[in-house]
Amino acid sequence: MSLEDQIQKAAEILAVSRHAVALTGAGHSTPSGIPDFRSPGSGLWTKVDPMAVASIYGFQRNPQAFYDWIRPLAKQMMEAQPNAAHIALATLEQAGVIKAVLTQNIDELHHKAGSKRVLELHGSVRQATCTSCGRRVPSAELWPAFVASGEVPRCPACSGLLKPDIVLFGELLPMDVLLEAQHEAERCDVMLVAGCSLEVYPVADLPTLAVQHGAKLILVNYEPTQMDARATVVMHEDVAVVLPQIAAGVKALKGID
Ligand SMILES: [Zn+2]
């Protein structure tokens, strides 16, 4: 089947869906210039051992090393703009098709694109929490000053160490978000997996859960995934190219301008 036909088929499946959800991962944000935070090929791990730096143990042992590592990434995330794939998913939500975006990404680009219901399974850079008093600090008070100075961010109330609300290696996923995402996987009739290599658990189990409950899978990812054989449509393509075409197809089928 040609790519054009696959895009059309994906649009048809989504257009008649009752409750479609999207699942996105690092590949969804790479067209926005954000490297895959967990990938060995990203360049983020060439100088440091991820377990030593970006694990909860590493953070507690040496917060300066963690913040030195995350500083260029934080700068990229502050400056990054949503790409055409983010905008396509927000458009599909506005059209009443996509009911929720489940994401592994911490970069807030789905929000910036206009998506309303976003389940951030690995947390986000939107705020940080004081490890001493529990105070929440919004990103505007955290990242610009830190990116400029490189100094470990401290709590404005008690000077305690601030930890960004992102899931580090060795940490559990936020249970409330994970349960909600699992619920979405069980109730959806279509899951659109976009830019997600399905290698990190438990997120990688969500498409399996969806299929077990009768949902159709649409996969858009550069590399083959473990779920390709169980998907109705598989496209090893750039999400920023394919998703806008799928969104346009859905809107045409539903008669939306
Ligand atoms: Zn504090």
Residues whose N, C-alpha, C, O or C-beta is under 5 A from the ligand:
A	BS01	ZN	C130 S132 C133 G134 R135 C155 A157 C158 S159 G160
